[in-house]
Structures are given as structure tokens and as C-alpha cells.
């Protein structure tokens, strides 16, 4: 096997092969077979394993590493092979990739099988002696994510395979490939609020205890909260009421219970637990209770050497000066940031999760060049 394998010309073929494997969350089987078959000839030692149990598992994961010389730096690509359900109304089969004009169509084209294809093609152009390169790939990023990247991180720690830098291939670009990279993400916490009352007849309210006014008071106080004004790198944290219900099927009964759900996206001025405790205290004062699930904490990879390496690569391939952003939702970078500095960069996100998801073929080819430049520079950095 030669040190450099020219896969750049095949990046579209590889993306098509991955798209052709149906892999709705949680992804297993054929899509991992496909990726393994591309990595093994490049000298990667591939480990696949299943983690977790129902209801959030089992989940298939893949860790592949091609080790460089003793003491060499380690650069990791990270991402996911699972996709959201395609839904109805596609022009062609969502899992039958189709080239039409300058675009490649199929579920996962941008989120994020196209990026993974570019990662593999780029890795094939990096000499083995340049350093250690790894792939951290899960089948459950779009789902609960309990047994995906977290399990991969446990494996990497057990083996001592800790990267110096990690790049996640999420579709961060907005209008043109290279216009945005993500150097951080807001945290996320969802909170379920319950208020118990006493069921009764609406004509005899003194014999009942209506929980709805107390729930309304809780929600009014929460809705009035100003969590912060934002920071230099993050927009203001926001709390949104996402559900209200009491399940009352009749018009003449005071319900026994009322419930609501709120979602908070927060910046690095807060922690998930701190916000959960704040909501719980408000609920308690009005006679309710609250249960929180923290999806991830806010994080920021301070702009510096890593972001400069990526910006230089983007500029060289596209001529653009990328914006450093923390906007948008969340990703598995929220877990990987505990392992090493992490930045997200990938394809244009205009069609992600939509019907007729598509990627520009020219963008796939340019992304290979960006990823190759980043890998070489990251491995050479000291």
C-alpha cells in the first residue's frame, strides 16, 4: 500500500455508497460495513461494537485508528452515520442516491455522510508517517445519544487513544462552503413540570383543588425570566415553553393534574443543573415539581491555534474567511470537548433534515482538500 492513496476523485462514489445504506437512527449493520471497507485498505485498524440496551440502545459504534510514528500527534475525525427518517414527498428514493446536474441527492448527503466520505478521502491523502489519524463514528447522534459517542470516548480512554485535536463534520456552512465553523455550542436542558390537584365538579370548586392556576403561575414566572444578556461568544440564553396539558376530556370536571414542559438553550454563564434547580425552586413555590434531563453543557473552544489551522485551510480552498460561531443546536461535540479541543466544520446545511436533501458535488470535492490540509497542519503543529 502506498503512503498516499488518491481517493479525492472517488469522494462522490463513497458518499453514494454510504447514502445507499438505509441508516435511520439508530444505524447498524450495512452502513458500518461500507465505512469499514473503505478505511481498512487505508491501513486503519477498525473496532466496531454495540453499546446499551433498550429503550435508548443498542447502538453500533466504530473507532478506527491508523497510528503514526512513536510520539506523533493524533488528529481525530468525528461524526455519525445515522440519519433522520426521510419522510414523504421525495423526488426519488431517499436511499437511492442520484446525481442530478451539479448536485447529489439522498438522505444524509449533507448530514453527514457527505462529510464522512470527505474525511475518508482526505485521510487517504495523508502519509502514514505524518501522524496518527482516527475516526470516531457513532450510529446514534440524531437519537438519544446515550450509548454513542459517550461509549466511544470510554473506549478511547481505556486504550489511551486521546487525540490532540478533534474535528466534527457537522454541516456548519450556511450560504457557501466555508463561511461558518462552530467553535462552541449552547447547552440544552428539558424540564417536565407537574402540579397535582384534587379532581372535582366545576360547580363545587370548594370540594376540589384546580392545579391549572398554579401551573399558569409557574409558567408566567418562567416566561418572565431574563437568564442573561449573552456573552462575547454566545447569544442570550432562552427558555421556551414547549408543551402544556391536563388531559381533561370533559367540560365540567376540574382536573386532578396539570403538566408542562420547558426547554432551555443556555450559554456558558450557566450549567444545566443550575438551571434545573432554578426552575424546580419556582415550581415548588407554587406547589409543583420539576424533573430535568440535561442533554449537554455549553462549551467554547477558545479561538487560537486550532481555529487558525482550519481557517487557513478554508481560505486556501475556497477563498472565504470563515465566521467563528456558537449558534444553532447541539451536536456530539458537547461530549468530545471533554476529550480534546474540538471544532465543527462541514457542508452547507440548507437541506439537512429536509426532503430532497442534496450536496453540491463541487463542495464534496473542496471539502476533501480542506480536511486534508487541516489534518496535515494539525499533525505538524507543536
HELIX and SHEET records of a PDB file:
HELIX    1   1 UNK A    8  UNK A   10  5                                   3    
HELIX    2   2 UNK A   11  UNK A   19  1                                   9    
HELIX    3   3 UNK A   30  UNK A   39  1                                  10    
HELIX    4   4 UNK A   40  UNK A   42  5                                   3    
HELIX    5   5 UNK A  113  UNK A  123  1                                  11    
HELIX    6   6 UNK A  128  UNK A  130  5                                   3    
HELIX    7   7 UNK A  149  UNK A  159  1                                  11    
HELIX    8   8 UNK A  202  UNK A  207  5                                   6    
HELIX    9   9 UNK A  212  UNK A  223  1                                  12    
HELIX   10  10 UNK A  272  UNK A  285  1                                  14    
HELIX   11  11 UNK A  305  UNK A  318  1                                  14    
HELIX   12  12 UNK A  333  UNK A  336  1                                   4    
HELIX   13  13 UNK A  361  UNK A  380  1                                  20    
SHEET    1   A 6 UNK A  45  UNK A  51  0                                        
SHEET    2   A 6 UNK A  59  UNK A  66 -1                                        
SHEET    3   A 6 UNK A 132  UNK A 138 -1                                        
SHEET    4   A 6 UNK A  74  UNK A  80  1                                        
SHEET    5   A 6 UNK A 165  UNK A 168  1                                        
SHEET    6   A 6 UNK A 341  UNK A 344  1                                        
SHEET    1   B 3 UNK A  98  UNK A 100  0                                        
SHEET    2   B 3 UNK A 103  UNK A 105 -1                                        
SHEET    3   B 3 UNK A 358  UNK A 360 -1                                        
SHEET    1   C 2 UNK A 180  UNK A 182  0                                        
SHEET    2   C 2 UNK A 323  UNK A 325  1                                        
SHEET    1   D 2 UNK A 184  UNK A 185  0                                        
SHEET    2   D 2 UNK A 299  UNK A 300 -1                                        
SHEET    1   E 4 UNK A 238  UNK A 245  0                                        
SHEET    2   E 4 UNK A 257  UNK A 266 -1                                        
SHEET    3   E 4 UNK A 187  UNK A 196 -1                                        
SHEET    4   E 4 UNK A 288  UNK A 296 -1                                        
SHEET    1   F 2 UNK A 200  UNK A 201  0                                        
SHEET    2   F 2 UNK A 253  UNK A 254 -1                                        
END                                                                             
